[in-house]
Amino acid sequence: MKIIKFIISIGILIFAVNGYGQACKIEFYLLNKIIVGDSTDHLVSNFHVTIDDLEETAFIADNEINSFYVRRYISENKTVEKHFFIVPKAVVERINKQEIPLCCGKQFALLVDDNIVYGGYFWNFYSSFACNGIVAVAFNEAILIQRKLPDYGYENEMEETTDIRKNEILFNCLKSTNRIKQ
């Protein structure tokens, strides 16, 4: 009987170590090349990224993402949403140590369970350039994700429903790992 319990215990341990019982993971990857955006107006914009475009290792690992929340408010009769990933100060410093150009940011991809959710740009905090794509700005202990710069809010309901930051897979992962805050 002790041998059977031992074998079962070892099996459970191997199962857990291999990650089969783990919850989902969220990671940020830098890209290994620059990808041209979708815009025809010469502004930096959303772009299509594939797994082959990613650096080999995550730039921000799952265990470095402490929590996430969304702030919504009304400004001039428009709804504004700001998405925040809360991370350690060391992660913010790592982002800001990148040589992020003022004009065009540094491209990244956000992945959930090794699947690309969306691509965006780590943006230089001091930049005044506009961007028609997802922008991530790191400060204090947060990464602010905006849908574009400047973002004056949703003009209409259609614009709100097509916001690629509102990804069900991402939100479900955040909820299942108790990292989404109200």
C-alpha positions, 0 to 999 in steps of 0.5 A: 500500500505504501508503494502505491501511495509513493507512486501516486505521489511521484506521479502528482509531483511530475504532473505539477512540475511539468506544468499540467496543473498550472493556470494560464500565463501572460507574458510580454515579448519584444520583437526580433524585427520591426514590423510595418503597421497597418496605417496608410497615414504614415503614423505608427499603427497596429501591426500583425505579429506572428510567433516567428517575430518574437524574441526567444525569451519573454521580456516580462514573465508571467510571475512579474505581472502582479495584477491588472485593472481598468479605469473608465471615466467620462471626458467631454461625453466620451468614455475613456479607458485606461488599462494598467498592468501592475508590475515590480519597479524592476520591470518598469526600470527594465522597460525604460532602460530600452532605447525607445525612440521618441518617434516610434516606440519599441514593438512588443507582443502580449501573449496568453498561454503562448498565443498572441493577444495583440501587438503594441509599442513600448512608448518613450514617456517623454515622446509627444509623437502620435500613435494609432496603435496600442501604446504601453508607457511604464512608470512607477509600478505600472504599465499603462496600456492605451489604445492609441496616442492621443486617446480622447475616448471612444467616439461611438459604440462601434469603436469601443467594441473593436478595442483590441485591448478588450480580449476575452482570453486575456481577461479570463486568464487574469480572472482565473489567476486572481489578478484582475482588480476592480 
